[in-house]
Amino acid sequence: MNLKKFLLVVIAAVTILTSQAQNRVPVFKKGERAAFVGNSITHGGYYHSYIWLYYMTRFPDMPITIMNVGVGGDCAWSMEDRMIYDIFPKKPTYLALTFGMNDTGYYDFYKENAQQLAENNIKRSYESFKRIEKVLLEDKGLIKVLIGSSPYDETAKLKSEIFPKKNEAMQKVVDFQRKAAQENGWGLVDFSRPMMDINQREQAKDSTFSICGDGRIHPDNDGHMVMAYLFLKAQGMANKKVAEVSIDAKKQKLETAENCEVSQLESDGNMLAFNYLAKALPYPLDTISRGWGNRKSQADALKVIPFMKEFDQELLKVSGLQQGYYQLKIDGQLISTFSSDDLQNGINLAKFPNTPQYRQASSIMYLNDERFEIEKRLRDYAWMEFSFLKGKGLLFADNQASIDTIRANWDNPFIRGNFGVYEKAQYPEIREVWQEQMDDIIRKIYEIAQPVNHLIKLSRTN
């Protein structure tokens, strides 16, 4: 290779590494206050809650706060308006910003001048973002991450209507987000293209499949789990084990104890026992359908992403056992029966929801879901304030004029649907109690998440 070619290769390599460094997504640190700012996909969706659940179970000694700052229907220009009233008052140290679904419009794509209208919408989104960018750049201490929106699915064979070339317009929004992240040294997570790849792959087998939900816009729980997976992967969390224990039973020797402590190891020809104290918990996966479409659960995401392999490995490997079958008990409770070959190859305890540590993690999952439901009420209140009352000159008035204005617009199904929450949340005392309830739940979660010692025992059985 001559000198000129060598220099070109070096320059290209440096450019790639610099680009990757600029787009690296920082991990959350202890005490972090992360605000996820977005539209209805953030407002009503679970991806940020699933991300927090990972940190709750994986880093029990590192409390953080993740805040839902989504408002249904938002575009970049309405997020710009919310910054002073809704975003910065939460005192975030970390801000993840996503937009694009509503910015690009909907029924404009049916019109003759659809392309021009789309370009106008993209331009407006870009100009609003540039004003947001200017404000964010002034806050030097705030960590900034841009998220490319989950896609609009035009290809699934569903009953819902299709807005042709909408997703193409959304990609242009993602493109200018990527450029801004590179220029500013901010983190970037692109939900769009990986989720489109999943759709393409799965639709080749089932034309009705969509990771974006029945309406092509709002992912179900499986889609939100995919989004959480992509965010955690961008943070570099893949291939970090919950724990790993490797034992040579014949030699009564501990060979590996990763992210855990093993003590009081005992073994004979037919039995192996030890105390096991892991520093993390397996990631629990909800099998109940919740959210927008109520069709798919969080656990359904495992069909399309290798989450268990990359993020949820609690490994137990035992070599040197006599050939045969062994009952695994944890704290005296039968978990399952395995062959000596299975144990030598290694079993993933995170796959078994009946282990004490998985049940410990499940209690955290359900408490986190309770916290999510309370927070969702506060976001429904925010929707009424920013998407309706602000335009009537009644932002945070929360008085009889607000109630009368809402009732005068009762034909609007969104206003009617959010009135029940608003009727309570208009009172600051109610919002204060809801926040206190969330704070109590979070404290309880981190209390429950602390490591617990378990007795693991393998006994040979016929």
N, C-alpha and C positions, 0 to 999 in steps of 0.2 A: 504494500500500500504506500503510495507516495505521500509526501507531507501535506499536500493540499487536501487529499481525500481524508487523511487522518484527522486534520483540523476540522473538516466538515462533520465527521463522525462525532468528535468530541463536543463540538458546538451543539449538535442535535441531541446528544445525550444530556448535556447540561440543561438544554431547553426543556426536555421532558422531565428531568428531575426537579427543575425549578417550578414547572407547571404543577407537578404532583404535590410539591411542598406547599404551594399556594392554595391548593384545593383540599389539603388534608383537613379533616374535621376533628377539632380538639375533643378529647374526652372530657367528661364532667369531673370536676374536682370537688373535694369535700366542701360543703356549704354553698355549692353552686345554686344559683336561681336562674333556671333556664325557661325562657318564654318562647312558646311555639305560636307564632303569629300566622294566621291563615284565614281561609274562608270556611264554608260549611263542612268541608272534609276534615278540617281541624276542629271546628266548633262541635260537631256531633260525632267525630270519629275517635278511634282508640289508639292510633299509632303512638302518640306521645305517652299514653298511659302504659302501653306495652314496653316502651323503651325504659320508662321508670321502673317497671316491674323487674326488668333485667338488673338494673342497678340495685334495687332493693334486695334481691336474692343473691346477687354476686358480690356485692360490697356492703355487707350489713354494718360495717364500722365506718361508713362514709356517707352520712346522710346528705341528701341533696333535695332540691325542690324543683319540680317540673310543672309549669303552668300552662294551661290551655288558654290562649288568647285569640281564639278564632271567633269570627262572626259570620254567620251564614250570608251568602250573597256578596261578600266583600271582593273588591278589586284592589289593585295597587293604590288607586286614588282615594278609596275610602279608608284603607289602612293608613294612608298618609294623614287623614283627618283624625284617626284614632290615637296616633302616637302620643299626643300630649295628655289625653284624657284617660286612656285605657292601657297603654303599653308601658310607658316610662313610670307611671305611678306604682307599678308593681316592682320597681327596683330590680330589674333583671341584671345579671352579670353575664348572661349568655343569651343571644337572641337568634332563633331559627325562623327565617321568613320564607313563606311560600305564597305564591299567587299565580294566576294565569287562567284558571278554569272559567271564571266569570268575565275576566278582562277581555277575552276574545269574542264574547257574544254567543248568541244561540240562533235565533230566528233570522238574523242577518244573513246566515249562510243559505237561506232559501231565495234570497233576492237576486235580481239580475246583476247588480253591481257588488256581489258578495265579496269578491276579492279585494275591491277597494275599501269596502267597509271593514273587512278584517284588518287590512293594513292600517286604517285609521285607528282601530281599537288597539292594535299592537303599539302604534306610535304613542297613543295616550298613556298606555300602561308603562311604556319606557320612560316617558317624560315624568310621570308620577314617581316611578322608581328612582329616577335620578335625583329628585328632591328628597326622597327618603334616604338615599345613599349619602347625600350631603350631610344630613342630620346625623346619621350613624357614624360617619367618618369623624365627626367632632368629638364623639365619645371614645377616647383612645382606650379606655379600660374595658369596654364592652366587647366580648367575643361575638363575632358575626358569622352566621352560616346561612347560605341561601339553599333552598330546597326546590328543585325542579318538580313541578306538580305531577301527581299521578295523572295518567293520560285519560283522554276521552276515547272510549272504545267505539270505533266506527265499523269494526269488522265482525263482531259477534252477531249471530243470527238470533236476535231477540225481538220481542214484540214492540219494544220502545222505539220511538222515532230516532232517526239519524240526522245529524247536522253535518253535511258533507264538507270535508276538508277542515273541520274545526280543529282536529288534533294537529294538523299541519301548521295551523296558526299558533297553537300552543307551543309547538317545538321552537318557534321563533322567539317566544318569550323565554324559554329555557336557554336558548342560545345567548341572549343578551345577559341573562343571569350568570351564565358560565363565564362570559367575558369579564363581567364586573368582578366576579370572585377572583379571577386570575389577576386582574389589574390591582385589586385592593389587598390581595393576600388573605381573602376570607375563605372559609370552608364552603364546599359545595357538595350536596347530595342530589343526584338525579334519580328521582323515582320513576320518571317517565319512560325512558328507553328500556330499562330492565323489566318493567311491568308490561310494556308492549311486547318484549321478547317472550315473556311467559304466555301472554295471550296468543301470540302467533304459534308457539309450540303446542299449547293445549288445544287450540281451535282446530289444529290439524287432526286431532283425535275426536274432538267434540265441538261442532260448530256453534253450539249454544254457550260454550264456556266464556266467562269473562271475569277477570280479576278486578274489574271496575264496577261490579254490581249490576243488577237488572236494568237500572236506568242509564248505564254507560258512564256515569259521572261519579257516584259515591260508592267506593269499595265497601264490601261487607267486611266482617271481622277477619276473614282470611286475607283480604287485600291489605288491611291495616297491619296485620302481622308481617306481611311481606315488606311493607314500608318500614316497620320497626327493624326488621332484619337488615334492610339496605342501609339504614342510618347507623346501626351498630357496627355493621361491616365497614362503613366509611370511617368510623371511629377507631378501626383496627382491633375490634374485640373478637374477631373470628379466631377459632382454634385455641382459645384460652379455656382450659378445662375447669369444671366445677371442682373436681379433685381426681386424683388417681392413686390407687394403692396396688402395688405389685409385691407378691410374697412367694417365696420358695418354701412350700410346706415341708418338704423332705428335709431341708436344711434348717428349718425354723428361722428363716432369714427374711427380713424386710428389705426389699430391693428398691422400691420407689414409694415415696409418700409426698405427692405433689399437692400443694395447697391444703394440707391436712396433717394431723398428727396421729400416729399409730402407737399404741402402747400395750403392754401385758399380752404379748403374742404367745399363744400356746398351740401346740400341734402334736398329734400322734398319728397313727396310721389311718384313723377313721374320722378325725375331728380337727378343725382349725377354729380358733377363736381369738379375737383381739378387740381392743377398745379403739373407736374411730371417732375423731373430732375433726370434721371438715370446716374450713373457713368460709364456705359458701354453700348455697342451697341449689338444688336442681331448679330449672325454670319450669314453672307450672303452666300448663296450656288448657285454657277453658274449652270444653267440648260443647258448650251451649251456644246456640245462635243468638246473637244480639246485634243491635245496630240498625243500619239503614234498611237492608233488605230482609233481615231475619232469615236468611237462607243458609248461611255458612258460618261456621264457628272459627275461633282463633286456631284451633288444632287442625282445621282443614288446610291451613297454609302448608303443613308438612308434606302435602301431596305435590307441591310445586317448588319448594325451596329446601335445601339440605340443612335446615336449622339444627336438628338434633346432632348431626355430624359435626357441625362447625361451632355450635354455641352451647350444647347441652350434653356434655360428656362427664359422667361421674363413674369412672372406670374401676372395676375390681378384677385383678388378674391373679390367679393362683396356679402355680406350677408345682410339680412334684407330688401331686396327689395320687393315691392308688386309683386305678381305673374303676369307674363306676359312676353312680349318681349321688348327688349331695343336696340336702335340703339347706337352703339359705334362710336363716332367721336373723332378724334385727330386733334387739330388745325383746327377744322371746317370741316375736310374731313371725309366722311363716310367710315368706315373700314369694318363693317359687322353688322349683327343683331344677338343677342343672347337671349336665354331665361333666366329668373331669376335663374333657376336651373343651367344652364351652368355657369353663373357668380358666383354662390355660390360655385360650384365645382372648379372653376378657369379656365381661358383661357390662353393659351400661345401666347402672342402677337408676339413672334418670328416666328410663323407660317404664319404670314400675311405680304407678301412682299409690301403691299400698305401702311403700316404705315410710317410716316415721319422718324422714327428712322431706319427702315429697309432700306429705300431709302438712308438715310445718310450712312449706312453701305455699301450699294451696290456701291456707288461712290468710297468708299475706295477699295472695291474688284476689280473694273475695273481699278483703278489707280495702284493697286498692280500687276494686270495682265500686264499693260503696262511696269512697272518696270521689271517684269519677262522676258518679250520679249527682252528688251534691254540687260539684264544680260545674257540671252541665247546667244546673239551674241558674247559676250566676252568669253563664254565657248566654242562656236564653234571655235573661234580663238585659244583658249587654246588647243583644240583637234588637230588642224593643227600643232601647235608647238610641243606638247609632243608626239602625236601618229605618226607623220610623219617626220617633219623637224628635230627633235632631233636626230633621227636615221640616218639622212643624214649629221650630223655635222653642222646643220644650225639653231640650237635653238636660237630664237629671233634675227636671222640675219636680217630678214625682208628687203631683198634687191632683186636685179634682179636675183641673183643666186637662191634665194628661189622661185621666180616666175617661173623661167626656170625649176627647179626641179619638181615643182608641175605640170607644163604642160607636162613634160616628163612622168608623171605617170597618165595621164588623164583617162586611162582605169579604174582606181580604182573609183568606184561610190561614196565612202565616201569622197575622196579627191575632186572629181568633185563637189559634193554636198556642200562642205564647202568653196569652192573657192570664191564664191561671197562675203561672209562675210570677209574672209581673205584678199581679195583684198583691202577692206576698212580698216580693223582693223590693217593691217601691219603698218599704220601710227599712231604714238603715239598721235597725235592731235585728231584723230578720237576717239580713246579709251578714251582720256581725256574728250571729249565732251559727250560721252555716259555715263561716270561716273557722270559727272555734271548733266546730265538729270535725272539719277536715284536719285541723291541726292536731286534734286528739287522736284521730285515726292514724295520721302519719307517725306520731310518737309511738303509738301501739305497734305499728308495723315494724319499726326499727327495734323495738323491744323484743318482739317475737322473732325477728330475723337473726338474733344472736346465736352463735354456734352452740350446739348441744352434743354432748358425748353419747355415743351409741355402742352397744355391744353387738358385734357381728360374729355369727357362728355358722360354720359349715359342718354338717354331720352326714356321714355316709348313710345311705338308705338303700333298701332293697326294692 
